[in-house]
């Protein structure tokens, strides 16, 4: 008479009754979080290195502020103009297809 205790060993080696196996990529931080952290660190370094004040003149606006803030404002205006152009282009395209 032999005693087979393989089911007991499997139960001891499992966590919450599930068989444990090594899965590639299932542990650790996701690549998106690592990328976000890298971008945040680079942005902080950029702000620290570009902390001088600059004068910006555009049309009839005169603005004096930090270089990083001026650049951020220009990027945000560019993103806003891109969104407006994209909406306009899509409406124009759907109007042409309706006719």
N, C-alpha and C positions, 0 to 999 in steps of 0.2 A: 504494500500500500504506500503510494507516494503522495506527498503533500505539495500541491502547487500553490504558492502564495504570490503569484504574479499580479493578481488583481489587487492584493493588499499593497504591494510595492508601488503599483501605478497610482493608487489612491494617496499614498504617502508622498509621492513625487509630484503630485498635481496640486494646483492651487484652486480652491473652491470647486473641486471635483472636475476640473478641466485638465486635459492633457497639456503639459507645458512643452512648447517647442520654440526654438529660436527663430524669430522672424526678422528678416532684413528690413531695416528702416522703420520699425514700429516703435522704437524707443528714441528718446532724445528730442531736442527742439526741431521744429519743422524748418525747412529751408526758407519759408516766407518770413518767419520770425527772425531768423538769422539775417536775412536781407534787410528787414526793417531796422534792426539794431545797427547794422553797418551804415545804412543811410542816415540814421539819427546821429551816430557818432561823427560822420563826415559833415553833417549840417552844423553840429555844435562847433567843430573845429573851424569851419568856414566862418561862422559868426564871430568867433573869438579873434580870428586873424584879420577880419575885415570890419573892424569896429570904428574906423575913422569916419568923420562927417564929410559929406559931399553936398554940393549944390546941384540940383536938377532943374532944368528949365525945359518946359514942354508947352508949346503954343503960348497961352497966356497964363500958365501956372508956373510959379516959382516955389520950389520945395527944398528945404534944407533938412537933411536927416542922415542917419547912419547908412553906409554903403549897402550893408546886407539887407536893410529894410527897403531901400530903393530898388534893389534887385528883386526882392520878394514881391514887391508891388508890381513891378514890370512883368514878372512871371504870372502873377494872378490876373493881370489885365490881359495878357496873351491867352491864358486859358479861357477867360470869359469871352474874348473875341472868337476863339476857336469854336466854342460851344454855340455862339450865335450864328456863325457861318455854317456850321453843321446843320442846325435846325433849319436855316433858310434854304440850304441846298437840298435837304430831304423834302421840304414842302414843295420846292420847285420841281423836283423829280416826280413826286406823286401827282402834281397838277398836270405835268406833261403826259403821264401815263393815263390819266383820266380822260384826256381830250382825244 
